[in-house]
Amino acid sequence: MTDSTDQAERTAQLPAPDGSTDPHAWLEDVTGEEALDWVRERNARAESALESVQDPADPDGAPLAETLQGQIREILDAKDRIPGVVKRGEHLYNVWTDAEHERGLWRRTTMESYRTDEPEWEILLDVDALNEAEGEDWVWHGARLLRPEGLADGEPYRRALVALSHGGSDADVTREFDLETLSFVPESEGGFVRPEAKGSLSWIDEDTVWACTDFGEDTMTSSGYARQARIWRRGTPLADAELVHEIPASDMAVFAAHDHTPGWERDWIVEAHAFYDQTVHVVDRSATPPELTRIEVPRDLEATAHRDLGIFSPRSDWQVGEDVYPAGSLVVGDFARFQAGEPELHMLFEPTASTSLADMTITRTAVVLSILEDVVHRLEVHTRDEHGQWVRRDLYPELRGSIGVSAVDADESDEIWVTVTDFIEPTALLLGDLSEVAGGGEPSDLEPVKSAPARFDAEGLEVTQHFATSDDGTRIPYFEISQSLGDRAANSPRPTLLYGYGGFEISLTPSYLGAIGKTWLERGGTYVLANIRGGGEYGPAWHQAALKEERHRAYEDFSSVAKDLVERGVTDRDHLAVRGGSNGGLLTGNMLTQYPELFGAVIIQVPLLDMKRYSHLLAGASWMAEYGDPDTEDWEFVRTFSPYHLLSEERAADYPPTFVLTSTRDDRVHPGHARKFTAALESLGADVRSWENIEGGHGGAANNEQAARMNALLYTFLWDTIGGGSTGVASSVAGATGDDA
């Protein structure tokens, strides 16, 4: 252990507000032994204290964390979950984890078998067995299958590029896999093998791939991603792959891919300058050297193509000739004509003040739009008639809840998978067919394919939507899941967990709560999901309203929801907690430092917290379009939402109990954020505990056991702080950290 006087002196001070000094910088050494000793000691303290909390529902007083961990693990490992599948040729592919297969089985079945209660699965790769054989800690990261040229004639898929990650990190390796022998193709036999890096391989043909990865010195961006797109041919060294395009090191990343749609084969290179800032090129590989043709659209517009159709999603108003297409709309047109400078465009979707486009799915002949109206889903389908004119109609209006749509095989059919779920309604998977719609017919009736059973007792629970008023008068929607008024004592504050994110145009929509329902709702807690600015619930403008110097809007929105919950009598300060991860960890870090009087407990997961250093840590440079550049005059506003620099001795007594969680193997958001923030809170004598998973990547856990452990500790902390517990955990943790103050 390293609780020496020297270390105590280092932790007994706060970082300078201007970022000029950082007494806890040594904790940025991710795998340094001194830093890991510090981590292990805090893990032990948190576990010891939280494991002493007894389960009030158990007559024998079993440890609550043990009970919750078992319940969560049972849900995560349940064998009656719906296996998510992707269709390739005659097979449906799935990755499955359970208690016997913690790292996963990659497997496949047929559609006919999948429709049965007990599908027959062919095991392609057992990741746990692979780890045992190779002495590794691989975590499944995905697979890309090579479409055979004779697929229409029944030729099977034979090759795949499999990505595997050490411990769940973003950096991974790619290895070629033979789907006939069910084995990796050795590099010595010409197999494609990409060493560990943040990058990828993707198929062009059987002997050629696009490679975007680490090719050596100066080939990665300042964000840690690939800056070169190369064509790699079988049997040649990766280092000799043909360089096609290189982006500046200051850009975020470059991506390259081949579209295998028969008759519409294309190659793409995308320069990602920053989030929602990109340049897209079509590549002519027949030229020597390959030639790039830029799609002439604004850099904040997302552009792609499917068959003859060009698809354009502007994030700011887009003028083409005399026409203006508003931000958040969806515009389509003949792609070849657009590239030739003769655009004939049609707007499929135009947003309103209450609607936004949540998703788009393209089948062989139809475009399905998933639309949010005040964060409630509905579907539309658009097809072209015999004259080439677009026709719109509502699709499956009887569906309620969150609705997800994906094409079964966009090249071959108009079948769609439809998933329907809600906070308290288990997920159902249905199959639809839109092949008759283009001719004016009706879509097929939805065929129920799979349904998940309930994981918690939802009797007496109700889901309601409410709107809080933010500081500038903006209406902020949020969902509340709680016992109905008839099932709870009037005016009694309930333990309430408020969750939010508010960044990167990510929308938070209803989904089945599963483990949250079991560990929180079933025991009498209330759960709240806030749709604050910075997200995408109302389109690009909702996101842009909280960028950079306007970041405070997201925090004002979230705190306004908290105040509304108290004003409505749902809860009070002592029974209200907040939880967020990643950008949401930055959110809850700001709740702790700027609004401590509102909360009885704060949970901060895999967070950004030191906003002076964030752009120099791991992938942080790629987020400057979201937050600003702290090495410039932007620091004047960035410092106003940097929790690490907002900590103060004057407010320390107001800080509620705090639980900070992260992962050593997170190579996206540096664990130093969580470590340093914890150390700074300790120096103030605040009630803080931290727990760092040695594996797990940005998700915080590499397998179900780790996820169950992490969440069991988290909910034990909540029940002990805002749930009416009286176990003395807070005082025992504060006392344990006193030597460092």
N, C-alpha and C positions, 0 to 999 in steps of 0.2 A: 504494500500500500504506500501511498505517497503523500499522506497528510502531514507534511513537514512544515516547519515554521516558514521556510522559504516559500512554499506553495501558498500557505495561508496569507503571506504578505502580498503575493501576486493577486489573490482573489479578493482581497479586502479593499477593492476600489472599483469605481465605475469607469467605463470608457469615456474619453473626452467627447463632448457634444459635437465638436468639429471633426471627429474621427482621427485626430492627430496622434493619439496614443491609444493603445489597446492592451490592457494588462492581461488579457486572457487569450492573446494570439497563439500561444503555445498549444491550445486545444484544437487548433486547425490541423495539427499533425494527425491525420486520420488514423494511421496504424502505428503511430509512435508508442512505445511501451509505457512512457509516463502518462500520456493522454489516455491510453486504454486502461491503465490501472485506475485512473480517475473515473472512467466510465464504469468499470466493474464495481467499484466501491459504491457509486450511486445506484447502480442497478440493485446491488445487494440491499441497500437501505430501503429503496422503494418496495422491493419484493417482501422484505421482512415485515415492514409496516403494514402493507396492504394484505398480506397473507394472514395477518392476525385479525382481520375483520371477520366477524362471524356472520353467517347467513341467518337473518331473523326468521326466515321461513322454514328453517330446518330445526326440528325439535331437539336434535342432538348438537346443534350449534356448529355444524361443519363450516370450514372456511368458505366465505362467500366467493373468493376468487377461484377456488377449486370447483365449486358448483357451477359457476358461470363458464369457466373454461370447458368443462365437460359438456355443457349445453351448447356452447358455440361450436365446439368440435363436432358434435353430433350433427348439427345443421350443415356444417361445411362438408362433412364426409358422407352425407346422406346419399344412399344409392338410388333413391327415387327422384333425384334432381333431373331437370330437363337437360339432356346432352345437347349443347349447341353444336350445330353442324355447318359445314361448307360443302357444297356439291362440286365435285370435279369428275366429269365423265359419268360412269355408272355408279360411283360411290359417294357416300357422305362421310366426311372426315371430321374427327372430334378429338379433343385432348381432354382426358379425364383424370381427376385426382380424387383420392379417398384415403381412408386410414391405411390401406395396404399399399397404396401407390401415391406417396406424398408428393413426389416430383412429377408424376403424371405418366399416363399411357397415351401414346398417339395411336389412333385406331381408326377403322373405317367399317362401314356397313353399306347395305343397299337401301334404296328408298322403301322397297317392299318390306324389308326386315325392320327398318326404323319405325314404320307405322305400327308395329306390334308392341305389346307390353314388354317383351323381353327380346330386344334385338340381338342378333348374332354379330359380334364384333370380331374383326380380324385385327390382331395386335401388330402394329408396324414397328413401334419402338417403345421400350420400357425404359424411361429415363432413370428410375431408381436402380434397375439392373445395370444400366450403362455406368452410373456413378460407382456402383460396387466394383464393376469390372475395371474401370479406369482410375479408381481412386480420386474421383472428382466431386464437385459440388454443383453440377449442372442444374440450371433451371430452364424449362422450355421457353423459347422466345418466338416460336412460329416456324412456318414452313411455306415455301413457294414451289408449286408444282409446275412442271413444264408441260404445256398443252401439246399433245402429239399432233403432227400434221394430218394424220388420218383419223382424227377423232370421230368425224362424221361417219366413217366406215367401220367404227367399232374398235379402233386401235386404242389400247389402254394407256393410262398415264404410267410412265416408267421411271422418271427421275424427279427428285425434289432437292431443294436447297434448304437445309434445316439450320435454324439459328439456335444456339445454346448460350446461356449466360452463366458466369460464375456467381453463385449466390444471389441472383436476381438483379445484378447491376445492369445499367443501360448498355454498357459495352458488352459485346458478345462475339462469338465466332460463328462462321458459317461452314457447314460440311455437306458435301453432296451425298445424297442417299438414294440407293437403288430400291425401287418399290417392287421389284420382282424377287430379288435375293433377300430383301429386308435387311440390308447391311449398308454401312457407309462405304463409299468408294474411296480407297486409299489415295493419298496424294501421289504416292509412288506409281500408281496405275493411271494417272491422269485425272484423278478426281479434283474437283474444285474445292479448295480449302482456304478460307480467309482467316488470318490470325485475329486475335482479340482486338477490337476497336469499336468505337461508335461509328457504325457504317452498315453496309449491306451489299449483297449480291442479288441480282435478279436476272432471270432467263431472257436471252434473245433467241437462241436456238440450242440444239443439243450440245453444241461444241463452243458456244459463245455466251458470255454473260456481261451485263453492265456491272461495273465495280465502283463503288463509292466507299472509300475506307482510308485507313492510314497507310500511305505509301512511303513513309519516311519523313525526313526533316522537312518542315515547312509545308506539309500537305494537309494539315488540319487547321480549322479556323480557331479564332480566339475563344469560341464557345465550345471547342472540343469535338466538332463534327467534321466530316469530310469536306474538303474544298476542291477535290478533283473528281471528275467523272471519266472513267476509262472503259474501253472495250477489252475484255480479257478473253483470250482464245485458249481452248484446251491444249494442254501439253506445253504451254509456255509459262515462264515465271511470272508471278503477279507483278513484280517490279517492272517487267517489260510490257505490261498492258498498254495499249494505245491510248494516249492522252487525247481526249476529245474536247474537254472544257475545264477551265479552272476559274474559280471565283476568288475575290479578295479575301484575305484572312479575316478582315473585319466583318464580312457577311456571316450569316448563321450556319448555312449548310448548303450542299448541292445534292440533288437527287436525280436519278436517271431510271427509266423503265421502258419496257417494250410492251405495246398493246398487241395482243395475239388475236384479236377479233378477226375471223376469216374475212378476207376481202377488204379489211379496213386496218391492216397492220400499220402501226406508227411507232416511232421512238420519240421519247420526251426527255428533256432535261429541264429541271426547275431550279432556278437560283433563289434560295430562300434568304433574302437580305435580313429579315427579322420576321417576327410573327405578323401575319397578315400583310406582308410586304414581299412580293415575289415577282420574278420575271420568268415567263414560260417560253420554251423553245420547242419547235418540232425539228427533229434531226433527220437529215437525209444521209443514211449510212452508205448509200451507193456511191456518193461522191468521195473523192480522194484529195485531201482528208475529208471526213464527214462534215457536212455543212449544217449550221443552225439557222433556223428562221424564227424570229421572235413573233409571238402573238402580240399584235399592237393594241394593247389595252393598258389602262392605268395599273400601276404596281400593286394597288390594294384591291384589285379585282381578281377573283379566282376564275380561271378559264381552263376548260378541258373539252374533250370531244368523245362521243360514242357513236360509232358507225359514221353516218353523214352529219350528225347533229353536233353543232358547237353549243356549249353550255357556259353561260357567263353569270357570275354572281358578284355584282358591284357592292363595295362597302362604302362608297361615297357616290353622290350623284354622277352618272356617266352620260355624257352627251355624245351621240353618234348622229352626225348630220344635224337635222333640226329636232331630233327626238332626244328626250332626256329620260333616262331610266333611273329611278330613285335608289338610294342606298337600301340594301336589304331585299331588292327585287330578284327575280330569276328570269333571265333572258335567254332565248334559244334562237338558232338560225343555222342555215347551211354553212358548215365549217369551211368548205373549200371556197365558197363565194366570199366569206368573211376574210379569209387569208388573201384572196385576190383583190381585196379592196372594194367589193361590191356587196356590202352587208344587207341582208333582208332579215330583220330581227323581229321577234315576237316576245312580248312579256307574258310569261305564264303566271307569275305571281307578283303582285304589288302590295307592299306592306301598308298597314294602317297604324294608328296610334296604339291599338290593342293587339295587333297580330304580327307575327314574324314567321319566317320560314325556318322550321326546326331541322328538316332533313329532306333529301331528295333521293329517290331510288329510280333507276332506269332499268327497264326490262327490254326485251327485243323490240317492242313497238310502242311501249307506253312510258310515261313519266308519272311517278307517284310522288305527291308532295305531302309531307307531314307538317302541319301548320299549328302553331301555338296561338291560341286566343286567350289572353290573360293566363298564360301558362297551362292551358287545357288543350289537349290534342284533338285534331280532326284531320281527315284524309281527303285529298282530291286526286283524281286521275285525269291526265291529259293525253289525248291521242290525236293523230292526224287522220282526217277523213279522206275519201277518194280524190278530193281536189287539193289535198295538201294543207287544208285549213285545220287549225287546232280547235279541238272540242274539249270542254271541261265538264266534269261531273263529280258530284260528291261520291266518295267511296266508303262503303261499309259504315254508314252513319250511325248504325246501332251500337257500335263499339264505344265503350267508356273506359276512361283511365289513360295511362300512358300507352301509346301505340307505337311500336317499332316495326318498320318494314324493310325487308331486304330481298333482292332478287335471288331466286334459286339458281338460275344460270342466265345472266343477262345476254349472252351471245346466242343462246339456243331456244329460249322460251320466254313466255310471259307469266310464268308462275312466280308467286311471291310468298315468302314467309312473313307472317304477321304475329308479333308477340304483343300480348295485352297484359298489363299489370297495374297495380296500384299499391299504395302504402300498406293496406291491410288485406288486399285480394291477391292470392298467389298467382304466379305467372302462368299463362296459357299460350301454347304455340299452335298456330293455325296455318293452313295452306290455302291459298287462293290462286285463281287463274284469270288473267285479264285478256286472254287471246281473242275473245269475242267483242271486246269493247271498241276496238278500232273500227269495226264494221257496224257500229251502232247497237251492238248487243249488250247484254248484261254481264257483269263479272260473275264468275262462278260463286256459288255459296261457299262460305268458308268451311273448310274441313278441319275439325279438331284433330290434332295430331298428338300432342302431349300436354299434360297439365301437371303442375307441381302441387303437392299437398300443402296444407297449412303447417307452418312451423311454430306458431304461437296461438294462444287463445285470443281471438279478436272480439269476443262477445262484449258488448257494451262500448266498444270503441267507435268513434266517428271521426271522419276527416272533414275539416272545414277550411275554407280559404278566407283570409282577411287581408286588409290593406292598412299599413301604417303610413303616417305622413312624415317624410324626412325633413331635415332642417330647411331645405329650399322649397318645400311644398310638394315635392314629387311623391306620388302614391307608390308604395313599395309592397308588392304582394308577398304573402307568406302562407304556408300551409301549417295547420295545427292538427296533430293526431293525438286524441286524448279520450278519456272516458266521457261519455255523454253527460249532459247536465243532470239527467235523472239518476245517474249512477255514482255521483260524487257529492260530497258534502258541500253545501252552498258556502261560497266565500272562503273556502279553505285553499291556501296556496299549495300548488302541486309541484313536486320536483320536476323541473322542466329543462330539457336539453335543447339549445338553440344551435342549429348548424348552418354554416354558410361558406361561400367560396368567393364570388365576386371578382372574377378575373378572366382574361384571355378569351372572352366571348363564350364561355362555357355555361350552358343552361342547366339548372338543377330542376329536374322534373320528378314526379312521383315514381317510385319503384318499390317493390315489395321489401319490407324492412327486415324480415328474416331474423337474424341474430339480434338486431336492435329491438324487435318486437318481443323476443324471448327474454332478453336481459333487462329491458327497460320498460316497455309498454305493459307487458303482462304483470309486472310487479307494481304498477300504479304510476309510472312516470308518464310525462307528456313530452312529445317530440315535435320540434318545430323546424321547418325548412324555409329559409329566407331567400327570396329572389332579388338580391340587391344589384345595384349597378356595378358594372365591370363584367357582368355575365352577358349572356346572349338572349335572355328571355324575351326581349323586345327588339331584337335585331342589332345591327352594328352600332346604332346610336346609343343603345343601352350600355354597350361596352365602352365606347369612346367617351361617354360622360364621366368615366372614372379613370382616365388615363393620366399618367404623369402628374402635373400640377393639380389635376382634379381628383387625385386619388382619395382625398378626404371624403368625397361623396360616398364611396363604398362604406366607409367606417361610420359616417353619419346615418346612412341607411340602416346598417346593422344595429346600431345603438338605438335607432328609432323603433325598430321591431321589438327590441328588448323592453323599451319603455312602454310600448303599446301592450305587451303581454302583462305588464304590471298594472297598467291603467285599466285593462279589461278584467282584472281580478283573476287571471289564469294562475299567476304565481307572484312571488315577491323576490326581493334581492337575495335573500338567504337561500332560496330554493331554485335559483336560476343559474345555469351553467352554459358556457359556450364551447363549441368544438369546431376545429378547422384544421386542414392539412395542406402543406405546400403553400401556395398563395393564400389558402385559407388559414394556414398557420401564421402568416403575416397578419391576416385579419384579426385572429384572436390575440396575437401579440399586441396589436394596437388596442384591442378591447381592454387588455390588462393594464396597459400604460396610460391610455387616454380616458377610459371609462371604468375604472375599478369599482366605483361606487354602485354600479349596476348589477354586479355579478357576485354569486357566492362561490363560484369555482370556474377555472379556465383550463381548457385542454388545448395544447399546442403540439401539432404533429408534423414531422418532417418539414420544418418551417424555414422560411426566409425571415431573418430578424435583424441581421447586421446589414443595413442597406448602404453603408459606406463601402463595404467589402464585397457585396454580393456579385458584382460584375467581374470580379477577379477569381471567383470560386466556381470551379467545375463549369456547368452550362450557363452560369449567370449572365455572361455577356449577351446571350441570345434574348434576354428579357428587357433590354434597355428601352425598346419601343413601348413597353408596358409601363415601366417605372421611371425612366430617365437615366442619365449618365451621371453617377455621383462624383466623377472626376472632373466635372465641368461646373458651371454655375448652376446646373440642375440641382446640386447638393442643397441649395437653399430651400427647395421644396421637398426633395427626397428626405432630408433630415426630419421633416415634420411627421413622417410615417415610418421612421426607423426605430422599432421598439427597443433595440439594444441601446440606442442613444437617448431614448426618452425616459429610461429608468431614472428615478430620482430618490434621494434620501427623504425629501419632504413628503412624498406620497407613499413611501414604502409601507407605512402602517395600514394603508388602505388596500394594498394588494391582496386579493383573495387567494385561497389555496390554488396552486398551479401545478399541473402535471405536463411535463415536456417529454415528448417521445420522438425518437429518430432511429436511423439505421446506419450502422458503420459502412455498409456496402452501397449506400445511396450515392451514386455518382452523378446525380442530377442536381439536387439541392444538398450542399455540403453539410455534413453533420456538425461542423464547427459552429453553425448558427445556433443550434439547440444547446450545444455544450457551453458556449460562451455566455449565452443568455442565462442558463442555469447558474453558472458560476457568479455572474453579476448579481442575480437575485439572492444567492447565498450570502454574498458580501453585505447585503442590506439586511440580513436576518429574516428574509421573507420566507413564507411557508411554501416551499417548492420542492418537488421531487422530480427525478428524471429517470428514464429507462431507454436504453439504446440496444436495439437488436443487432447482433454482430453480423447477421445476414439480412436479406430482405429487399435491397434496392429501395427505390423511391416509394414502393407500396408499403414498406415497413416490415414485410414478412415474406419469406421465401416458400413457405408451405402452410398447410392448414393448421398444423400444430403451433407454429409461431404466430399465425394470425389469431388463433384462439387464445393463446397466452397473452398477447398484447392487448386484445380487446377485453379480456377478463380483468386484467389489472386496471384498465381504463374505467370500466363500469363499476368496479369495486370502489375506485376513487370517487366516482360520482355519488354512489349510494352513501358513502361515508361522509361526504362533505355537504351535499345539498339534499340528500335523501332522508335526513333525520337520524343518521347514525350517530352514536355517541361512544365510539371506541377509542377515542384519543389518538387516532393516527396522526392528525395534524400536529399535535404537540410533540409526538414521538419523533416525527421526521424533522421538525424544526430543531429539536434538541440534538438530534444526531448530527446536524450540519453546523452546530454552533462552534466547533473547533476551527472552522474555516473563516469565521467572521472577524 
